[in-house]
Amino acid sequence: MSSLLVPARVRVRAEAVSTASPLATSAAFHMLREGGNAIDAAVAAAWALCVCEPAGSGVGGQTTMLVRLADGRTVVIEGHSRAPATVSRQTVSAREQRQGHRSCTVPSTPATLEYVAKTYGRLAPLRHLDAAIALAEDGFALTRLQCRQVRWVAGYLKEDTLGQRVFLREQRLPKAGDVIRQPELARTLRRFAEHGVEDFYCGHIARDIADDIDSHGGLLTAQDLREAARPIEREPLVGRYGGHSIATAPPPSGGATLLLALRFVEHLRAAGMCDCRLAAAVAARAAFWDRDLRPMAPSATLAEIIEWLGSASASTLATMKAPDRVPAGRAAEEPGETTHLCVSDRWGNVVTLTQSIQSLFGAKKAHPRLGFFYNNYLCACPRRRHPYRLDGGCLPRSNLAPTIVFGSDGQHPLRLALGGAGSRRITSAVLQVIVRVMDGASVEGAVAAPRAHGLKSGTLWIEQPVPDGRLMDQFRDRFAPIVTKRTCDYSMGCVQAIEFSSDGAVRAAADPRRDGEAAVTPVSEPAGGPWEM
C-alpha cells in the first residue's frame, strides 16, 4: 500500500476505503489519486474483487449498492439477478438449485458496475478495469484464508476444468503465497474495456455463455442474457435507531430485516437487556423468525415495507426463549459468502457496495474460456408457495444490506457507512457494529468486537471471549445449544465500514475475520469541485 495511506483519524478532507482485500483497496485509492470520485473508486475495487476474491464475488454474480451523493441525494443502485425464463420446480431439482449449471441466475454485476460508473463516475469507464486486468494477467498471491476456502470446496473444483487448472495445479492444494493467474478472465475483462459490457448480454460473450451452459444441461440462454433487466435506481428504505436515521436497501435486499432487528434491540434495551451481544442475538433471531412468517414480496412499495415494520409485534421477542415454534425444516442457516466495500471521497460522495456469487465459489462451475464462476443464487429460492418461490424470472431473496447512518444533530449528516458479507450473519454483524458505534465505540473497536449470532433454530454462535456468570445464564435462557466460536471467526460474517465523527474526523475499519484492509488518506485541498461534507 502507498505510504500516503494512514490508518489514523483524519479530518473531513480525507478519502477513505475499506474492502475485503488490500489489492482492491489499492485499486480504489488509485482511482481517487487519478481524480476519480467515490463511485469510480468503488467500481474499480469491485472489479478487482471479481479477480482477487473469486470465492465471494465475480463477473458471474450480482451487485447492489447504496450511494450518498455530495449534493445530498441518497440512492440505491439495485442489480439483483433473476432466474432464467425456463426455471421451474419441474426443470430444476432441489439438488440442482444448490450447485451446478442449473443453479445460476442471469449475472448482473457487469451491467450494474458499468451503469453506476457511467452515471455517477468522473473517469472513463474503461479506466475502472485497469487494476482488475493487471491482477488477472500478472496474478496475485493466495492468502491463508483463500487456501482454506479452496480446501473446503476442493472436491468440487477438481470436477471443474477451470477450477482445477487455476486453483489445483498438478492436483495439489495451493499454499499461501502461491501466485494465481487467470488469463481467461483477463481476456474477458479486456473485452469489457474495449467493447463495453453489452457484449456480455448481446454479443460474442453472451453466445459463449449460452453455449457453455447448454452443453452442460443448464437453462440460461442467449435470450435470457439479451432480455436481462438492467440495474434500477430506487429510494432507500429509511428507519430510526437511537434518534439516528438509517438508510438501507429495500427488498429483495435485507435492509428491512436489519431495521426490524434494530427496532427489537431498542425494545429489549428499554426492557433492561443492556448487553450488546445478547440484545443483538435475540433481536436478529426474532427479526428473521418474523420475516419468514410474514414474507414480503419483492415488489412491495416503501410505504408497504414501512407498514410491515410497524406491524411487527414486540411480543415476538417473548417467544424467543425456546426453539419450539420454529417451523419444521425451515430453521437451517443458508450458505452465502459475498463481499462488501465502502468508499468516501473528498467531495462528500459515499458508496457502500455488496456483491456476491452466493455460496463459496458460487455454482462451483466456471466458464473455461471466459474465466469466471457462475453464481448459484437459485438456492435462495424456496420451492414452497412464497413471494420468492422458484420460478422463471424469479428474484432470489437476499440478505445484503448496504447501509448509511445519519447523525441526529443535523450538523454532521453522515455518521456511518457500512455493510457486510455472510448471508444471515450480515444482519447480525451489521446490527452489532451499528449498536456499538452508537454506544460510543470507535468503528475499529466495533468491527473487531466479539459477536453473537442467534440462529432461527435456537442455536447460538458466540465468539470468544464468552461472558460468564449471570450474563451467560441469560444467553442459556434464550438459546440452546450454545456453540462457542474462536475469536474473530470466519463464520461470523465480515463488515467493512467508514465512520464520520461529529468532530470532523474520518475512520475506516476492515473486519479482521477476513483479508480486508481499510485506510484513510488526507487531502490537503479539494480538487475539481466543492467540499460538501
Order of alpha helices (4+ residues) and beta strands (2+ residues): beta-beta-alpha-alpha-beta-beta-alpha-alpha-alpha-beta-alpha-alpha-alpha-beta-alpha-alpha-alpha-alpha-beta-beta-beta-alpha-alpha-alpha-alpha-beta-beta-beta-beta-alpha-alpha-beta-beta-alpha-beta-beta-beta-beta
